[in-house]
C-alpha cells in the first residue's frame, strides 16, 4: 500500500521592515514632532558640551588653560588633593551641604505636610508661594539681603551663616518634591492606622513616611547639590578663614590663573552624577519590589 506524501511548503520568513518603515512606525506611535526632537538634541549638546571640554582639560600637563589638552598627566588632581586650600574648601562644602540639606529636608517635609492638611484654602496657597520665593527671586537679591541681615547678627564668614543661608535656599526644592509625593497619598491609610490605635507620630513613621520616602529622598539630594554648588551667596558671606569650594574655584579664575579648577570641576560633575544615579537606582528598586507602595496601590485599583 502506497502512502501519499504531501509536498512541504516552505513559508518564507517575514521580511524585515526597512529603516524608513521603522521610522514611520515609531513616528506614528510617538507623536513628538521632529523639530522638537532636533531642538532637544541641540539643547542637550549645549548643556553637555562644557563637560566634554573640562574633563579632558583636567588631564592636561599644561600649566594654563589649553584646549585641546597638551599631553596627559594627573598633576592637576595631585595638586588638588595635596593643596590645603582646595582640601579645606572641599571639606567646608561637604559640611555645609550636609547640614543645610538636613535642615532643608526637615523643614521642607514639615511644611509640605502642614500645607497638605490645609489644601484648598487660600492661606495654604499663599504660604506655599511665599516658601517658593528663594527659587523665583534672583540670587543676587537674596545674597544682598542675606549679607545685610548677617552683618547685624555677626554670622558673616561663619559655618552657621552658610548653613542657614543654604538651608533657606534649598528648602523650596524639598517642598516641591514632597508636595508632589503627597499628591498621590491616600488619606484612608491614616484613618485605618488611627482606627487601630496608632498615635499620629507612629502613623507618620510607619505609614506616611514610607509612602513619601521617594519625594523626601529626592528633595534631600536636590538640597545637597544646591548647597554644594551655590556660589553667589557664598561670595557675599565668605571670609579668609572659611570659604567653600565654589568660592575657591571662583578665586582660581578671577584672582589667579590656576588650572586646578579643571580637576575640581570634573570631580564635582562626577560626584553629582553618581549621587543622582544612585538615587535613581534606589528609587527604581523600591518601585519594582512586589510589596512596594506603588504596587500595592495598583493592586487596590485593579480590585476595585
C-alpha positions as CSV (number, residue, x, y, z in Angstrom):
1,X,0.0,0.0,0.0
2,X,1.5,3.3,-1.0
3,X,1.2,6.4,1.1
4,X,0.9,9.8,-0.3
5,X,3.4,12.3,1.0
6,X,2.2,15.8,1.0
7,X,4.7,18.2,-0.5
8,X,6.3,20.5,2.1
9,X,5.6,24.1,1.5
10,X,8.2,26.5,2.7
11,X,6.8,29.6,4.3
12,X,9.1,32.5,3.6
13,X,10.3,34.4,6.6
14,X,8.7,37.8,7.0
15,X,10.9,40.5,5.5
16,X,12.4,42.9,7.9
17,X,10.9,46.3,7.7
18,X,13.2,48.9,6.2
19,X,14.7,51.7,8.1
20,X,12.2,54.2,6.6
21,X,9.3,51.9,7.6
22,X,10.6,51.5,11.2
23,X,11.0,55.3,11.4
24,X,7.4,55.8,10.2
25,X,6.1,53.3,12.7
26,X,7.9,54.9,15.5
27,X,6.7,58.4,14.4
28,X,3.1,57.1,14.3
29,X,3.5,55.7,17.8
30,X,5.4,58.7,19.2
31,X,3.6,61.9,18.4
32,X,6.7,64.0,19.2
33,X,7.4,66.3,16.3
34,X,10.7,66.2,14.5
35,X,11.5,69.8,15.2
36,X,11.1,69.3,18.9
37,X,13.5,66.3,18.8
38,X,16.1,68.4,17.0
39,X,15.8,71.3,19.4
40,X,16.0,69.0,22.4
41,X,19.1,67.4,20.9
42,X,20.8,70.8,20.5
43,X,19.9,71.9,24.0
44,X,21.3,68.6,25.4
45,X,24.5,69.1,23.5
46,X,24.8,72.7,24.6
47,X,24.5,71.6,28.3
48,X,26.9,68.7,27.9
49,X,29.5,70.5,25.8
50,X,31.2,72.3,28.7
51,X,31.6,68.9,30.5
52,X,33.2,67.4,27.4
53,X,35.7,70.3,27.4
54,X,36.5,70.5,31.1
55,X,37.1,66.8,31.8
56,X,39.8,66.4,29.1
57,X,41.5,69.6,30.2
58,X,41.8,68.1,33.7
59,X,44.2,65.5,32.4
60,X,46.5,68.1,30.6
61,X,50.1,68.6,31.6
62,X,49.9,72.3,30.7
63,X,50.2,74.9,33.4
64,X,47.4,77.1,32.0
65,X,44.1,76.6,30.3
66,X,44.7,75.0,26.9
67,X,42.3,73.1,24.7
68,X,42.8,70.6,23.2
69,X,45.0,69.4,26.1
70,X,48.7,69.1,25.7
71,X,49.9,65.7,26.8
72,X,48.4,63.6,29.5
73,X,49.1,64.0,33.2
74,X,47.5,63.7,36.6
75,X,49.3,66.6,38.2
76,X,46.2,68.7,38.4
77,X,44.5,66.1,40.6
78,X,47.6,65.7,42.6
79,X,47.7,69.4,43.2
80,X,44.0,69.3,44.2
81,X,44.4,66.6,46.8
82,X,47.7,67.9,48.2
83,X,46.8,71.6,48.4
84,X,45.5,72.7,51.8
85,X,43.3,75.5,50.3
86,X,41.5,73.1,48.0
87,X,41.1,70.4,50.6
88,X,39.8,72.8,53.2
89,X,37.3,74.3,50.8
90,X,36.1,70.8,49.8
91,X,35.7,69.8,53.4
92,X,33.8,73.0,54.2
93,X,31.5,72.5,51.2
94,X,30.6,68.9,52.3
95,X,29.9,70.0,55.9
96,X,27.8,73.0,54.9
97,X,25.9,70.9,52.2
98,X,25.2,68.0,54.7
99,X,23.9,70.3,57.4
100,X,21.9,72.5,55.1
101,X,20.3,69.5,53.3
102,X,19.4,68.0,56.7
103,X,17.7,71.2,57.9
104,X,16.0,71.8,54.5
105,X,14.7,68.2,54.4
106,X,13.1,68.5,57.9
107,X,11.7,72.0,57.3
108,X,10.5,71.3,53.7
109,X,8.9,68.0,54.7
110,X,7.1,69.5,57.7
111,X,5.9,72.4,55.6
112,X,4.6,70.1,52.8
113,X,2.7,68.0,55.4
114,X,1.2,71.1,57.0
115,X,0.2,72.6,53.7
116,X,-1.3,69.3,52.6
117,X,-3.6,69.4,55.6
118,X,-4.6,72.9,54.6
119,X,-5.1,72.2,50.9
120,X,-7.9,74.0,49.3
121,X,-7.6,77.2,51.4
122,X,-6.2,80.5,50.2
123,X,-3.8,80.7,53.1
124,X,-2.2,77.5,52.1
125,X,-1.6,78.7,48.5
126,X,-0.2,82.0,49.8
127,X,2.2,80.2,52.2
128,X,3.3,77.8,49.6
129,X,4.0,80.7,47.2
130,X,5.9,82.5,49.9
131,X,8.1,79.5,50.6
132,X,8.9,79.2,46.9
133,X,10.3,82.7,46.8
134,X,14.0,81.7,47.0
135,X,13.6,79.9,43.6
136,X,11.8,82.8,42.0
137,X,13.8,85.7,43.3
138,X,17.2,86.3,41.6
139,X,20.2,85.0,43.6
140,X,21.9,88.4,43.8
141,X,18.9,89.9,45.5
142,X,18.8,87.1,48.1
143,X,22.6,87.4,48.6
144,X,22.3,91.1,49.3
145,X,19.5,90.6,51.8
146,X,21.4,87.8,53.5
147,X,24.6,89.8,53.7
148,X,22.8,92.8,55.3
149,X,21.0,90.6,57.8
150,X,24.0,88.5,58.7
151,X,26.1,91.6,59.3
152,X,23.8,92.6,62.2
153,X,23.7,89.0,63.5
154,X,27.5,88.6,63.2
155,X,27.1,85.5,61.0
156,X,29.2,86.6,58.0
157,X,32.0,84.1,57.4
158,X,30.7,81.5,59.9
159,X,29.6,78.0,59.5
160,X,26.2,78.7,60.9
161,X,25.7,81.6,58.4
162,X,26.5,79.3,55.5
163,X,24.2,76.6,56.8
164,X,21.2,78.9,57.4
165,X,21.5,80.7,54.1
166,X,21.9,77.5,52.1
167,X,19.1,75.8,54.0
168,X,16.7,78.6,53.2
169,X,17.8,78.4,49.5
170,X,17.3,74.6,49.4
171,X,14.0,74.3,51.3
172,X,11.8,75.0,48.3
173,X,13.2,72.0,46.4
174,X,12.3,69.7,49.2
175,X,8.8,71.3,49.5
176,X,8.2,70.8,45.8
177,X,9.2,67.1,45.7
178,X,7.4,66.2,48.9
179,X,4.2,68.0,47.8
180,X,4.3,66.1,44.6
181,X,4.7,62.8,46.5
182,X,1.7,63.8,48.7
183,X,-0.4,64.3,45.6
184,X,-0.8,60.5,45.3
185,X,-1.1,59.8,49.0
186,X,-4.3,58.1,50.1
187,X,-5.5,59.5,53.4
188,X,-7.5,56.4,54.1
189,X,-4.3,54.8,55.3
190,X,-4.0,57.3,58.1
191,X,-7.7,56.7,59.1
192,X,-7.0,53.0,59.2
193,X,-3.9,53.5,61.3
194,X,-5.8,55.7,63.7
195,X,-8.6,53.2,64.0
196,X,-6.0,50.6,65.0
197,X,-4.9,52.8,67.9
198,X,-1.7,54.3,66.4
199,X,-0.6,57.7,67.5
200,X,-0.1,60.5,65.0
201,X,3.7,60.2,65.3
202,X,3.6,56.5,64.9
203,X,1.3,56.8,61.9
204,X,3.7,59.2,60.3
205,X,6.7,57.0,60.8
206,X,5.1,53.7,59.7
207,X,2.5,54.9,57.1
208,X,3.2,58.4,55.7
209,X,7.0,58.5,55.6
210,X,7.4,55.2,53.8
211,X,4.9,56.3,51.1
212,X,6.5,59.6,50.5
213,X,10.1,58.5,51.0
214,X,10.9,58.9,47.4
215,X,9.9,62.5,47.4
216,X,11.8,63.1,50.6
217,X,15.0,61.4,49.3
218,X,14.8,63.3,46.0
219,X,14.4,66.6,47.8
220,X,17.3,65.8,50.1
221,X,19.6,65.1,47.1
222,X,18.5,68.3,45.4
223,X,19.1,70.3,48.6
224,X,22.6,68.8,49.0
225,X,23.5,69.5,45.4
226,X,22.0,73.1,45.6
227,X,24.1,73.9,48.7
228,X,27.2,72.2,47.4
229,X,27.1,74.2,44.1
230,X,25.9,77.6,45.4
231,X,28.4,80.4,44.8
232,X,26.5,83.8,44.8
233,X,25.6,83.9,48.5
234,X,28.9,82.2,49.4
235,X,30.8,85.1,47.7
236,X,28.9,87.6,49.8
237,X,29.3,86.0,53.2
238,X,32.8,84.5,52.7
239,X,35.8,85.2,54.9
240,X,39.5,84.5,54.7
241,X,39.1,81.8,57.3
242,X,36.1,80.0,55.9
243,X,35.1,79.5,52.2
244,X,33.5,76.8,50.2
245,X,34.7,75.0,47.1
246,X,32.8,77.2,44.6
247,X,34.3,80.3,46.1
248,X,37.8,78.8,45.8
249,X,37.1,77.9,42.1
250,X,35.9,81.4,41.5
251,X,39.1,82.8,43.0
252,X,41.2,80.4,40.9
253,X,39.9,82.1,37.8
254,X,39.5,85.7,38.8
255,X,42.3,86.3,41.4
256,X,44.8,83.8,40.0
257,X,45.0,81.6,36.9
258,X,45.0,78.1,38.5
259,X,44.2,75.2,36.1
260,X,43.4,73.1,39.1
261,X,39.8,74.3,38.7
262,X,39.5,71.8,35.8
263,X,40.2,68.9,38.1
264,X,37.8,70.2,40.8
265,X,35.1,70.8,38.2
266,X,35.5,67.3,36.9
267,X,35.3,65.9,40.4
268,X,32.1,67.8,41.1
269,X,30.5,66.7,37.8
270,X,31.3,63.0,38.6
271,X,30.2,63.3,42.2
272,X,26.9,64.9,41.4
273,X,26.2,62.4,38.6
274,X,26.9,59.5,40.9
275,X,24.6,60.9,43.5
276,X,21.7,61.2,41.1
277,X,22.4,57.8,39.6
278,X,22.4,56.1,43.0
279,X,19.2,57.9,43.9
280,X,17.5,56.8,40.7
281,X,18.7,53.2,41.2
282,X,17.4,53.1,44.7
283,X,14.0,54.5,43.7
284,X,13.7,52.1,40.8
285,X,14.4,49.2,43.0
286,X,11.9,50.3,45.6
287,X,9.2,50.7,43.0
288,X,9.9,47.3,41.4
289,X,9.5,45.4,44.6
290,X,6.4,43.3,44.9
291,X,5.5,44.8,48.2
292,X,6.2,48.4,47.4
293,X,3.7,51.2,47.9
294,X,3.1,51.8,44.2
295,X,2.5,48.1,43.6
296,X,0.1,47.9,46.5
297,X,-1.9,50.9,45.2
298,X,-2.0,49.4,41.7
299,X,-3.4,46.1,43.1
300,X,-6.0,48.0,45.1
301,X,-7.1,49.9,42.0
302,X,-7.4,46.6,40.0
303,X,-9.5,45.0,42.7
304,X,-11.9,47.9,42.9
